Amino acid sequence: VKLVTHFPQNSTINLPGIHANYVLFSSTTGQPLASMDGTLLTLYRTASVSGLASKILAKKNSKILIMIGAGALAPHLIKAHLSSNPSLQKVIIWNRTIKKAIDLAGTLQKSNEFKGVSFETNESLDEIVPLGDIISCATNAETPLVKGERLKHGAHLDLVGSFRETMKECDDEAIKRGRVYVDNEAALVEAGELVGAFERGVIGKGDVGGNLVELIEGKKVGRKDCEEITVFKSVGSGVVDLLAAQLVYETCMKKNKC
């Protein structure tokens, strides 16, 4: 069971907008096995899903990652994409408050976790979006940030932030130009970018290329060529939360030899 609060205004007091706690129960006896930081669990789970999707859908020779948003999820997404796409050489971070982007870029550059990768910031989205081989978005935007007309051929767009119909991180043109994939079917009714596109007839639900499990199993085809634009929209899943919590619990038990 995951308990979650969402307070987007927390950014003004330098706190995460989402807080959560996760309790894992035994499926055979019902007894509680562990209580863990649900916020951190969600950050790792969300970033890992996006990283896996970009490993499958992004171009193999991707060089530049654009990170839109510099909140709590941003460093996890950056690390996930860099781990999944070792050809990446540069990360450019944008945030409405540029100081947060600068601070994040400085922290990541100093960490030396990804040697040979440069971390930069830029205040102009219109300037950096056309540069991105992979563009990852983690914001609470209700006005589209990524304009589809500025996406270059072969780009992969990773949309993480929206989970309500009123929220959207890209415009209809991005959805229209790209081949859309989702983490699970809930995205078709929860993600503002997709719900709005369906309502306006930009694409139909039948135009969605498939979900992540179908891609992994080879039931659906991913990127067809280096010119195609791919779009991945995730909204999260209770099943993946459970798998992540189970992995944490089993790893901890094994480490402590319990």
RODO-2510 file (C-alpha; in nm, 4 decimals, decimal comma):
residues 258
     n   res          X          Y          Z
     1     v     0,0000     0,0000     0,0000
     2     k     0,1368     0,3423    -0,0953
     3     l     0,0137     0,6593     0,0725
     4     v     0,0841     0,9732    -0,1323
     5     t     0,0378     1,3475    -0,0866
     6     h     0,0723     1,6014    -0,3680
     7     f     0,1523     1,9632    -0,2756
     8     p     0,2948     2,1336    -0,5892
     9     q     0,3390     2,4651    -0,4043
    10     n     0,6114     2,3017    -0,1939
    11     s     0,8649     2,4101    -0,4548
    12     t     0,8452     2,7624    -0,3106
    13     i     0,9763     2,6356     0,0243
    14     n     1,2363     2,4013    -0,1285
    15     l     1,0467     2,0805    -0,0528
    16     p     0,9392     1,8002    -0,2890
    17     g     0,5832     1,8310    -0,4183
    18     i     0,5163     1,4631    -0,3545
    19     h     0,5642     1,2707    -0,0302
    20     a     0,4829     0,9043     0,0160
    21     n     0,5152     0,6054     0,2436
    22     y     0,5038     0,2424     0,1300
    23     v     0,4076    -0,0608     0,3375
    24     l     0,4782    -0,4057     0,1948
    25     f     0,2610    -0,6970     0,3106
    26     s     0,3088    -1,0706     0,2715
    27     s     0,0874    -1,2152    -0,0024
    28     t     0,0583    -1,5464     0,1857
    29     t    -0,0034    -1,4386     0,5457
    30     g    -0,0990    -1,0718     0,5180
    31     q     0,1560    -0,9662     0,7778
    32     p     0,3423    -0,6376     0,7215
    33     l     0,6979    -0,7059     0,6063
    34     a     0,8466    -0,3601     0,5703
    35     s     0,7771     0,0119     0,5734
    36     m     0,9879     0,2248     0,3426
    37     d     1,0256     0,5750     0,2053
    38     g     0,7635     0,5767    -0,0692
    39     t     0,8936     0,9042    -0,2115
    40     l     1,2391     0,7617    -0,2800
    41     l     1,0886     0,4358    -0,4040
    42     t     0,8739     0,6303    -0,6519
    43     l     1,1716     0,8351    -0,7727
    44     y     1,3773     0,5250    -0,8486
    45     r     1,0828     0,3364    -0,9993
    46     t     0,9764     0,6229    -1,2242
    47     a     1,3266     0,6977    -1,3471
    48     s     1,4026     0,3310    -1,4122
    49     v     1,0907     0,2923    -1,6262
    50     s     1,1877     0,5955    -1,8351
    51     g     1,5452     0,4724    -1,8655
    52     l     1,4290     0,1325    -1,9872
    53     a     1,1939     0,2932    -2,2388
    54     s     1,4699     0,5149    -2,3780
    55     k     1,7017     0,2135    -2,4050
    56     i     1,4423     0,0533    -2,6338
    57     l     1,3084     0,3605    -2,8183
    58     a     1,5906     0,6161    -2,8402
    59     k     1,8485     0,6171    -3,1188
    60     k     2,1521     0,4038    -3,0373
    61     n     2,3902     0,6912    -3,1071
    62     s     2,2077     0,9551    -2,9018
    63     k     2,4486     1,2268    -2,7894
    64     i     2,2487     1,5027    -2,6150
    65     l     1,9961     1,4683    -2,3315
    66     i     1,7682     1,7620    -2,2504
    67     m     1,6277     1,7564    -1,8970
    68     i     1,3217     1,9783    -1,8531
    69     g     1,2639     2,0337    -1,4837
    70     a     1,5147     2,0305    -1,1969
    71     g     1,3027     1,8920    -0,9156
    72     a     1,3531     1,5802    -0,7039
    73     l     1,2978     1,3441    -0,9985
    74     a     1,5390     1,5162    -1,2381
    75     p     1,8718     1,3711    -1,1112
    76     h     1,7220     1,0219    -1,1079
    77     l     1,5952     1,0584    -1,4641
    78     i     1,9298     1,1931    -1,5823
    79     k     2,1176     0,9017    -1,4259
    80     a     1,8675     0,6492    -1,5661
    81     h     1,8949     0,7833    -1,9214
    82     l     2,2750     0,8034    -1,9012
    83     s     2,2939     0,4456    -1,7738
    84     s     2,0610     0,3192    -2,0465
    85     n     2,2233     0,5200    -2,3255
    86     p     2,6037     0,5169    -2,2818
    87     s     2,6519     0,7140    -2,6050
    88     l     2,5169     1,0303    -2,4373
    89     q     2,7864     1,2957    -2,4005
    90     k     2,6045     1,6098    -2,2892
    91     v     2,3129     1,6940    -2,0573
    92     i     2,1427     2,0335    -2,0809
    93     i     1,9087     2,1197    -1,7922
    94     w     1,6237     2,3726    -1,8068
    95     n     1,4043     2,4881    -1,5204
    96     r     1,1681     2,7823    -1,4689
    97     t     1,3950     2,8874    -1,1840
    98     i     1,7333     2,8754    -1,3532
    99     k     1,9256     2,8632    -1,0220
   100     k     1,7833     2,5167    -0,9516
   101     a     1,9064     2,3990    -1,2922
   102     i     2,2514     2,5495    -1,2301
   103     d     2,2749     2,3879    -0,8854
   104     l     2,1743     2,0468    -1,0227
   105     a     2,4198     2,0668    -1,3132
   106     g     2,6995     2,1626    -1,0732
   107     t     2,6211     1,8764    -0,8367
   108     l     2,6145     1,6182    -1,1156
   109     q     2,9345     1,7501    -1,2740
   110     k     3,1201     1,7301    -0,9435
   111     s     3,0016     1,3766    -0,8709
   112     n     3,2153     1,2263    -1,1504
   113     e     2,9675     0,9386    -1,1650
   114     f     2,9501     0,9723    -1,5428
   115     k     3,2970     1,0599    -1,6634
   116     g     3,3152     1,2234    -2,0031
   117     v     2,9611     1,3657    -1,9767
   118     s     2,9233     1,7443    -1,9571
   119     f     2,6381     1,9097    -1,7679
   120     e     2,5089     2,2488    -1,8798
   121     t     2,2083     2,4762    -1,8310
   122     n     2,0109     2,6993    -2,0643
   123     e     1,7234     2,9412    -2,0072
   124     s     1,5736     2,9036    -2,3570
   125     l     1,3611     2,5965    -2,4260
   126     d     1,3115     2,6977    -2,7883
   127     e     1,6886     2,6968    -2,8283
   128     i     1,7664     2,3612    -2,6686
   129     v     1,4700     2,1397    -2,7662
   130     p     1,5931     2,1119    -3,1302
   131     l     1,9278     1,9839    -2,9968
   132     g     1,7873     1,6937    -2,7993
   133     d     1,8295     1,3319    -2,9043
   134     i     1,6470     1,2450    -2,5819
   135     i     1,4209     1,4979    -2,4099
   136     s     1,2962     1,4076    -2,0636
   137     c     1,0244     1,6145    -1,8922
   138     a     0,9373     1,6055    -1,5221
   139     t     0,7214     1,9085    -1,4439
   140     n     0,3727     2,0024    -1,3256
   141     a     0,3124     2,2061    -1,6428
   142     e    -0,0430     2,2732    -1,7555
   143     t     0,0784     2,4741    -2,0549
   144     p     0,2851     2,2699    -2,3057
   145     l     0,6598     2,3214    -2,2744
   146     v     0,7819     2,1118    -2,5672
   147     k     0,6650     2,2280    -2,9089
   148     g     0,6452     1,9447    -3,1567
   149     e     0,7601     2,1597    -3,4461
   150     r     1,0973     2,1995    -3,2735
   151     l     1,1663     1,8283    -3,2266
   152     k     1,4394     1,7083    -3,4583
   153     h     1,4075     1,3897    -3,6630
   154     g     1,5043     1,0891    -3,4570
   155     a     1,4323     1,2485    -3,1200
   156     h     1,2907     1,0517    -2,8274
   157     l     1,0508     1,2429    -2,5991
   158     d     1,0065     1,1113    -2,2432
   159     l     0,7022     1,2572    -2,0639
   160     v     0,6848     1,1899    -1,6910
   161     g     0,5181     1,4821    -1,5148
   162     s     0,1491     1,4813    -1,6018
   163     f    -0,0965     1,2508    -1,4260
   164     r    -0,4165     1,4540    -1,4631
   165     e    -0,6145     1,5599    -1,7688
   166     t    -0,5331     1,9272    -1,7053
   167     m    -0,1579     1,8686    -1,7114
   168     k     0,0495     1,8549    -2,0298
   169     e     0,4208     1,8863    -2,1032
   170     c     0,4050     1,8869    -2,4838
   171     d     0,1650     2,0153    -2,7498
   172     d    -0,0497     1,8255    -2,9984
   173     e     0,2129     1,8601    -3,2709
   174     a     0,4610     1,6539    -3,0692
   175     i     0,2018     1,3791    -3,0266
   176     k     0,1095     1,3981    -3,3944
   177     r     0,4689     1,3820    -3,5188
   178     g     0,5780     1,1021    -3,2887
   179     r     0,4969     0,7355    -3,2514
   180     v     0,3471     0,7173    -2,9020
   181     y     0,4114     0,4453    -2,6441
   182     v     0,2918     0,4245    -2,2814
   183     d     0,4030     0,2525    -1,9633
   184     n     0,0556     0,1043    -1,9128
   185     e    -0,3030     0,1496    -2,0295
   186     a    -0,3853     0,3965    -1,7498
   187     a    -0,1914     0,6612    -1,9426
   188     l    -0,4635     0,6615    -2,2074
   189     v    -0,7163     0,8022    -1,9592
   190     e    -0,4942     0,9933    -1,7139
   191     a    -0,2271     1,1746    -1,9169
   192     g    -0,3338     1,5223    -2,0253
   193     e    -0,1210     1,5115    -2,3417
   194     l    -0,2964     1,1973    -2,4641
   195     v    -0,6502     1,2596    -2,3376
   196     g    -0,6543     1,6006    -2,5057
   197     a    -0,5082     1,4627    -2,8278
   198     f    -0,7746     1,1925    -2,8402
   199     e    -1,0538     1,4427    -2,7781
   200     r    -0,9286     1,6740    -3,0524
   201     g    -0,8808     1,3933    -3,3007
   202     v    -0,5046     1,4444    -3,3262
   203     i    -0,4558     1,0688    -3,2903
   204     g    -0,6790     0,7803    -3,1874
   205     k    -0,6157     0,5256    -2,9124
   206     g    -0,5509     0,2729    -3,1879
   207     d    -0,2560     0,4834    -3,3040
   208     v    -0,0650     0,4221    -2,9802
   209     g     0,2278     0,1947    -3,0617
   210     g     0,2032    -0,0208    -2,7490
   211     n     0,3043    -0,0381    -2,3847
   212     l     0,6392    -0,1070    -2,2236
   213     v     0,5726    -0,4738    -2,1484
   214     e     0,4705    -0,5358    -2,5089
   215     l     0,7929    -0,3717    -2,6251
   216     i     1,0025    -0,5828    -2,3883
   217     e     0,8308    -0,9035    -2,4987
   218     g     0,8674    -0,8122    -2,8655
   219     k     0,4920    -0,8105    -2,9225
   220     k     0,5106    -0,4500    -3,0448
   221     v     0,7696    -0,2865    -3,2666
   222     g     0,9688     0,0052    -3,1273
   223     r     1,1737     0,2550    -3,3263
   224     k     1,1704     0,1705    -3,6961
   225     d     1,4529     0,3950    -3,8153
   226     c     1,6862     0,6746    -3,7056
   227     e     1,4550     0,9453    -3,8436
   228     e     1,1416     0,8480    -3,6518
   229     i     1,0316     1,0520    -3,3494
   230     t     0,9250     0,8397    -3,0515
   231     v     0,7192     0,9552    -2,7524
   232     f     0,6950     0,7674    -2,4231
   233     k     0,4339     0,8667    -2,1658
   234     s     0,4369     0,7185    -1,8158
   235     v     0,1882     0,7707    -1,5339
   236     g     0,3034     0,5017    -1,2936
   237     s     0,1583     0,1691    -1,1870
   238     g     0,0737    -0,0022    -0,8623
   239     v     0,2193    -0,3232    -1,0056
   240     v     0,5585    -0,1604    -1,0660
   241     d     0,5459    -0,0047    -0,7176
   242     l     0,4939    -0,3547    -0,5781
   243     l     0,7789    -0,5000    -0,7848
   244     a     1,0110    -0,2198    -0,6762
   245     a     0,9175    -0,2606    -0,3086
   246     q     0,9626    -0,6367    -0,3335
   247     l     1,3081    -0,5874    -0,4879
   248     v     1,4077    -0,3482    -0,2079
   249     y     1,2823    -0,5898     0,0586
   250     e     1,4454    -0,8988    -0,0898
   251     t     1,7745    -0,7156    -0,1474
   252     c     1,7750    -0,5901     0,2109
   253     m     1,6980    -0,9358     0,3511
   254     k     1,9706    -1,0956     0,1405
   255     k     2,2238    -0,8295     0,2373
   256     n     2,1474    -0,8735     0,6058
   257     k     2,1144    -1,2528     0,5617
   258     c     1,7803    -1,2536     0,7407
***
